[in-house]
Amino acid sequence: MLVTGATGYVGGRLVARLIEHDHVVRCLVRTPAKLAAAPWRDDVEVVTGSVGGDLTSALDDVAVAVYLVHGIGASSDWAQREILDAANFRDAAVRAGVSRIVYLGGMGRDDASLSVHLASRHQVGRTLADGPIPVTELRAAVVIGSGSASFEMLRYLVEVLPVMITPKWVTTRSQPIAISDVLDYLVKAIDIPQPLAGVFEIGGPDVVSYAELMALYADVAGLKRRRLIQVPVLTPRLSSHWVGLVTPVPASLARPLVDSLVNEVVVDDPSTLAILGAPTRSLRDAITLALGVSDRGEAPTTFTDADFRPFRSYATDPDWAGGTELTDVRVLETTASPEACFRAASAIGGDHGWYRGEWLWRLRGFLDRLVGGPGLRRGRRHPTELRVGDHVDFWRVDALEAPDLLRLHAEMILPGEAWLEWRFEPTTSGTRVTQRARFKPRGLWGRAYWYGVAPFHGLVFADLIQGIVGDALGERS
């Protein structure tokens, strides 16, 4: 079977489940290197590509295709792009002779009040089903699990704010579902002998308002009761910017999610229970489990595993070369080994920080969040280990070749594209460390930005390379 979106939050967990069920799995991904550290990587076939491209090799000899791609907030026309991609995937699946498609969408009643986010989810399902292949569309409500965007929004809002000024959508009812139950339903839809065609709503056993959901989280987390003050003038745009400042979810992603909170997402059709069974985990249990996994830093996938800008080019793409490039290059030689230098560079960001220019990094992160970027709040997946695709505050790992190269790509809001890389070359006495900040400006504003912040480079970049070398010397291995 083919799994799309295997580098994403649900897909990365589903692949592991399918392997446990002895399925032969192929993954379609844009950047295969992002799967290098997945514990199941050697048990699957990986094909490079996208759902909007040529799918001939990806769908060859595939019986079941699982569609888990979502472009929410990726660009101004993301909803339209989703429909085009779904149509391309459907037509390619027909040509390849796929016997069934399983798709995970979002719940909500089909009426004029449906948000752009949920309407797009529904339209993708209809587009996939507009053909001869049976399509099982599972529509989920809020997914509760360590690292999900919905759970991280909930967690940070409740933990950071003892008093919250909220819009009236906090009274909207929802039926949250544990990520473990979502995976169970997906596997059942795949394993059932005869393909299921149609829409099946999946929700947990508890129906709550968002205010009740926040109160339950506070209770599970051992926090004092949170006070909610409803005001009628707090628009989705204002709410999304507030979410972007307080939580790890950037405003560009928070906006469509917040827009969807006005829609009631409660199971109306009980047919799923009769065909695929009932969910097994209560809302309290789901929050307890997710909170424990998050606190231990053991989440196998998170919503940040997906690119903040999914349709951007990677630095390793052929079209990266050429054009104006502004650089800041610094070189230090040290008696520490390349391995020690590489490990020191791999530990930057998150709780470890960025060395002596920390206040400037934090200021840059705060300004980024003001304009809708991710800022520094995302931190790291692991305190010392990295893999391609990992987020490091407002950077993402773009290339990783231990112990020779580490390159990060900037995901903060910028008038251009930026990379920060380190190369570690062995010498007769230790290592030559080359740190290079690269910036490809867009237009006059991009150049003005670079030269405007250039005076600060002498502080942050000099301290950064010295801090890495200092940590490597402390390790001396």
N, C-alpha and C positions, 0 to 999 in steps of 0.2 A: 504494500500500500504506500501511497504518497502522502506525506505530511508537509503542508505548507506552514510557514510561520514557526518553524522549529526553534528559531532563536528567540522567540517571544515568551511571554509569561506562561500561557497555557500550553503552547506547543512543546516547549522544553520539558514540561512535566509529563505530557501525554506520551511522548516518544518512549520514555522509560516504562510507562505502564504497558504500552503495546509490545515492547520487547519481553516484558514479564509474561505476556499472554502468547508468546511464541510467534508473533507476527514478523514477517519480513518487511522491513521499513526502509523507505527511501525518503530523504529530506531535500526539499527545494529551498535553497537559501541564497541570498544575495552575496553574502560574505562567508564562505566556508570556514575561514580561520576563527570565526566566532564560536564554532563548535569544538575547537581543538581540545578544550579542557572539560567538555561534557563527559561524564563517566561512561556514557553509552556510545561515544563517538565511533569506536571500532566495531560496533555491532550494527551499524547502519550504512547505507550507501548515501553519499551526498552529491547532489547535482547543483551546479551554480546557475542561478537564473532568477527570474521574478515572474509573478503571476500575469504580468502584463506583456511578457516577452514570448519568445519561442519556447514552447513546452513539449516539443516532440520527444526529446530524450528523457525528460522528467516523467512523462506519462506513459512511456513505452512499457507494456506488459503490466500495467497497474490495474488492479481490480477495484480497490477502494481509494478514493481521494478525500483527504480531510482538509477543509478550507478554514484556516485560522488567521488569515491576513486581515489587518485593520489599519487604515491610513489616517486615523483620526488626528486632526490638527496638523497634518504634515505640510499642507500648503493651503492657499486660499480656495483652491478647487478640489480639495481632497475628497469630498463626497462624490463629485462627478467622476473623479479618477477611480474611485472604488467600483463604480458601476461598470466602467469600461474594462477594468481588470477582471471583474467577475464574468463578464460576457466573453472575454478572450479565453479565460480558463474553462468555462462551460463548453465552448466550441471545440477547444483542443481536446477536452475529455471525451467528447462525442467521437471525434476522429480517431482517438486512441482506443475506443471500445471499453471505457471505464464502466463498471457495472453499477456503482453507486457513489454519491457524494455526501459527506457528512459535514455540516456547517454549524458553527457556533455563532449565534447572533445575540440580539438584545431584546428584552421583553418590552411591552408597551402596547396600548391599544392603537390601532390604525385609524387615527382621526386627525383633524386639522391642528390639534394642539401638540402633536408629536414633535419632539425636538429634532433638529437636523441630524444629530448623532444617531438617535434611535431610528429615525426614518431611513437613514442611509443603511443601517444594519438590516432593516426589513427589505429594502430595495435590493440589496446584494442577494438576500435569500431568494427573492422572486426572480432575479436575473439568472441565478444558478439553476433554478427549477424550470426556467422557460426553455425546456428542451426535453429530449426523450429519456435522460438519465434520472432515476429516482433520487430525490434529494431529501435527506433528513435534516431539517433545520431545528436545532435546539435553541430556544430563546431563554437566556438566563437573566435574572435580576442582578442586583449588586453581588459581586463575587467577594467573599471574605476569605482571605488567605494571606500568608506572609508575603509581602512584596507586591501585592496587587495595587493598582492605582487607587481604587476605591478604599481599600483598607488603609493605605498610607495617608490619604486625605483625612479619613476618620481619626486615625491614630494621632497625627500631629495636631489637628484642630482641638481635639479633646485634651491632649496632654499639655499643650502650650497655653491654651486659653481657658482660665477658670470661669470667665464671663465672656459670652459670645453674643454679638449683635447679629441676628440672623434674619434672613428673608422669610416669607411665609411658607416657602417650600419645606421647612422643617416639619410641617404637619402632614406632608405627603406620605402615603403608605407605600411600603416596599416589602419584598419577600426575599431577603438576602439568602445566599446559598454558599456553602463551604466549597472551596476549590476541590477538595477531595470528592465531593458529590458530583461536581461538574465533570471531573475526570471519569468517575464511575459511569455517568450517563453517556459520555462520549464513547467509552469502550463498549458499553451495551449496545449502542446504536450501530457500532461497527461489527460487533460479533453476532448480532441477531441473524438467524439463517436467511430470512427473506428481507430484502431492502424495505425500509420504512420511508414512505413518501409523505411529506406533509410537515406542518409546524407543530412542535411539541414544547410547551412551556415548562421550564424547570425552576423550581424555587425551593427554599428550605422549609422546615416545618413551622417557622415563626413569621407572622406578619406584624410589622412594627412601623411606626413613623420614624423619620430621621432623627427627631428629637429623642425618641425612645432608644434608638440605636446608639446615639451618643451617650445617653445615660447608662445603658448596659455596658458599653465599653469602659466608662469611668469606673463602674462597679467592679468589673473583672480586673481592671488594672490597679485597683486599690486606691483610686483617686477620690478626692472630695467631690461631692455633687456639683456638677457644672450648671451654671445659670444661663439660660437662653433668653435674650430679649429680642422679640420679633419687631421688625420695623417694615413698613410697606414700601419704602423707597429704595431698598437695597436691590439693585438690578443684577442680572446674571453677569454683566461685564464687570461691575464693581466687585461682586462676589468672587469671580474668577481671579481678579488681581489680588484680592485678599488671600485667597487660597494659595496663589503663587508665591506670596511673601512668607506665609506661615508654614507651608508644607513643602515636601520635595517635588510636588507636581507643578511643572511650569504653567504659567497662565494660558499659554497657547493650547495645552492639553486640558487644563482645568475648565476652560470656557465651555467646550461642548459637553463635558461631563456635568458641570453645574446646570447648564441649560436643560439637561435630561432629568434633573431632580424634581422638576415641576410635574413630571409624568408619573402617575401611579404605575408601579410595576409589581403586580400581584397576579398569581396564576388564576386565570378565568376558566380554562379548559382542563379538567382533571384526567383527560385521557392518558397523559404520560404515566400516571400512577398505575393504571391498569396494564400498560404495555411494557414499561421499563422499570416499574417499581418505585418505591418511596425513597426520599433522601434519608440518610442515616445519621446525620450530625445536626444537633440543635444549634441555634445561633450562639448561645453562650459557649458551647463547646468549640464552635468554629473560631470565635474570638480568642478563647483561652489558648487553643492550639497555635493560632497565627501569632499571637503575642509572644508565646514562649519561643517559637522558632525564630522570630525577628530578634528578640533579645539575645539569643545565642548566636546570631549571625549565620544561621544555617539554612536560609531560604535558598532552595535550588535554583529558582528563577525569580526575577522581579520585573516590574513594568519598565524599569530603566534599561533592561537588556535590549529592548528595541531602540533603534536610533531615534534621537530627538528630532532629527530631520531625516526621515527614512529615505528620501529620494535624492539626497546629496551624493556626490562622488566621493570615494575614498581617495586618500593620498596615493594609494597604489594603483589607481585607475590610470589607463593610458593618457587620458586628457588632462592629467594633473600638470604635466610639463608645459612650459611656455608661459608667456605673459609676465607682467611685472611681479617681482618677488622682493620684498624687503626683509632683511635678516638682522638678527643680533647673534653673533657667534662668540662663544667664550670657550677657552681651552685651558685645562689644568692637567698637570702630570702628578701622579701619586704612586707611592710604593704599594698601595693596596692592589689586590688582584682584580681582573675584569669581573669575575664572579661576584666579589664583594661589592664592587661599584654598581653592578647591575641590580643586586638585591637592595642596595640603599636607594637607588632611583625608583625602584618598584614599590617603595614604601611611602612615597610622598603623598600628600593630600589627606583627606579624611581627618581622623583624630590626630594623626602625626603632624599634619600641617605642612607649611611651605617655608619653614625656617624664619630668619630674622625679619623678613618683610611681610610677616603675617598680617599686620593691620592693613596693608595695601591690598593683599589678596582678598581679605574680608570686605573691604570697601568695594572692590571690583565686583565681588559676588553680590553684595547688596544692590549696587547699581544695576546689575544684570537682572535681578529679580524684579526691580521696579519697572523694567521694560518688557517683562514676560519671559525672561530666560530662566534656566535652571538654578543659577547661583551656586553657592557652595554647599547647600543643605543636603544634596544627594549623598555626599561622602563617598564611601567605597564599599564594594561587595565584601572584601576581605582585607584585614589590616596590612598584610604583607604580600599576598599573592595577586597576580594579575593574569588576565587572559584577553585576547583580542575581543573587543566589543564591551569590555568593562567600563563603567563610568568612574572617573576620579574627579569628584566635585563637578566643575563645569567643563571637564575634558572627557574624552573617550579614547580608550586604547585603540590605536590605528594600526600599529605594527609592533610585534614582539618577537625578537630573535635572541634568546638568551645564549650567551652573556654579551652579545655584540650590540644590540640595538633595542631601544624603547622609543616609540613615537606616540604622542598624544595629539588628537585633533580637537580643536576648540568647539564647544557647543553653546558658548555664551552668545548673546546677540551682538554681532559685529558687522561693520561695513566691509566685509571681505571674509576670506578663509584663513585660519591660523593653525599652525602646528608647533609643537614643542618636542624636540627630539634629543636623545643622547646616544652617542656612539662611544663604545669602549674598545680601544685598540691596545693589545698587549705590547709592552716595551721590555727592554732588558731588565729594567728595575721595577716594573709594575704595570701601570696603565696610563694611557693618554685618554682623558675624558673630553669629548667635544660636545658642547651643548649648543644647539641651534634653535632659535625662535624664528619661524618663518611666517610671513604674512603676505597674502595676495589680495591687495586692496581692490575695492569696487569703486571706480570713479574718483573724483576729487575728494569726496568726503572720506573715503577709505585712506587716502594718503594723509589727509589732515589728521585723522585719528591716530595713525601710526606715529607721526612726528609730534603730535600732542602728548602722547604717553611715553615717548622715547626717554625723557629725563628720568622717569621712574624705572626704566629698564636697568639702569646702573645700580639701583637698589635691589630690586627683586631678583633679577637674573644672576647678578654677581653672588648674592647671598645663597641663591638656590644651588648653584654648582659647588660652591664652597661647602654648603651643608651636606650635600651628597657625598663629596669626597671625605669630609670629616667623619660621617657615619661609617663609610667604608673603611677608613683607617682604624676606627674603633673596633670594627669586626676583625680586621687583619687576617682574612682568610683567602 
